[in-house]
Amino acid sequence: MLTLIWAKAGFINTSFLRIIRILKLVKILRFFRVLQFVSELRLMLQCVMGSISSLLWSFILLALFTVVFAILFVQQMSLYLIEHGSTMTQEGDLIRQDFGSVEHTVLSLFQGISGGQDWGVYYQTLKKAGALTSTIFIIYMLFIWLSVTNIITSLFVEKAMKLARPDMEELLLEKRKDDLKSACELRDLFTSMDENDSGILTLDEFEHSIKDVKIASYFDFKGLSLTHASMFFKMLASLNDTHQIDVDTFVQGCLKMKGMASNIDVIVLQYQTRLLAERFNEHVRVSKKEMKTIMEEMQPKVSSASPQLVFV
């Protein structure tokens, strides 16, 4: 549309806008999102794309300090050329080439801090204008290297650390993989504990298997406390209301009991305890009321059935 409108109007040649078509290649980056083995490459791309705004602000900060010092150096070198310019030819041309204008001075300072040119060359040139100018140049180099560069580096590192954190989808996927792996390991463990291959684990088999160092170490490694093996078995068996546990009950129970109790688990336990206390108190009130009613109904019968005493 711009080509048709501007070309017919005779403004400018807009053929250069065709280079924007190369931006279509950015769609290829979507391909890396679905590949698991290029996670590091995907992280690098995310860090680059996520640090563009920080990069722009870093350019602005660096340019601001460089321009301020460049104006100062141009002023000092201009005064030096005014005083000694008539006696210098090649040296004056070299000063004008490096510090003759703000643009040239900014380029020279950028080369000095980026390694494009040794900063000692510019130091020898600025030293001719006096000790103050050379001292300011040293302060500028130290300020850029020790302050600005480290601040920018830390900013990019912090940005990269934030982008390196897994998102919610990756956390859920990793949690699902861990649960599936734990379930497979628990099924194999149940098979090794089931001595008669009946598919049912009894209390005697469980207590006998717990004495094995490998099995006990596995439970400790998974965060399953087996201080009281019989109590642990009864808790698992209570899920099926039986005195035996099958493989599914064993796997589900161990997965639920794995790890320490979270805050939500404690809150749920308090809530259930409060409900049980309320139900128990209600049951006690109903029992007292019914007992009182029964006593009131039985009182007349007891009075009529009691023998009468006659005193002579």
Residue pairs with C-beta under 8 A, 6 or more apart in sequence:
2 14
2 17
3 14
3 15
3 17
6 12
6 14
7 13
7 14
29 45
32 38
32 41
32 42
32 45
33 42
35 42
43 163
43 164
46 163
47 156
47 159
47 160
47 163
47 164
50 159
50 162
50 163
51 156
51 159
51 160
54 155
54 156
54 159
58 152
58 155
61 148
61 152
62 144
62 148
62 152
63 106
65 140
65 143
65 144
65 148
66 106
66 109
66 110
67 102
67 106
69 109
69 136
69 140
70 102
70 105
70 106
70 109
71 102
71 105
72 136
73 99
73 105
73 109
73 126
73 133
73 136
73 137
74 99
74 100
74 101
74 102
74 105
76 126
76 129
76 130
76 132
76 133
77 95
77 99
77 100
77 126
77 129
77 133
79 129
80 95
80 128
80 129
80 130
81 88
81 92
81 95
81 96
85 92
88 95
94 125
95 125
95 128
97 104
98 104
98 105
98 108
98 122
98 125
99 105
99 108
99 125
99 126
108 117
108 122
109 122
109 140
110 116
111 117
112 118
112 119
112 122
112 141
113 119
113 141
113 144
113 145
119 141
122 137
123 134
123 137
123 138
126 133
126 134
126 137
127 133
127 134
166 174
179 255
182 222
182 254
182 255
182 258
183 251
183 255
185 218
186 250
186 251
186 254
186 255
187 247
187 251
189 215
189 218
190 201
190 247
190 250
190 251
191 197
191 247
192 209
192 215
193 201
193 205
193 206
193 209
193 215
194 200
194 201
194 205
195 205
195 208
195 209
196 205
199 246
199 247
200 244
200 245
200 246
201 244
201 245
201 246
201 250
202 243
202 244
203 230
203 233
203 243
206 229
206 233
207 229
207 230
207 233
209 215
210 216
210 219
210 226
210 229
216 226
219 225
219 226
220 226
222 254
222 258
223 258
223 259
223 260
224 232
224 254
224 257
224 258
225 232
226 232
232 257
233 245
235 253
235 257
236 245
236 249
236 250
236 253
236 254
237 243
237 244
237 245
237 249
239 245
239 249
239 252
239 253
240 246
240 249
245 253
261 269
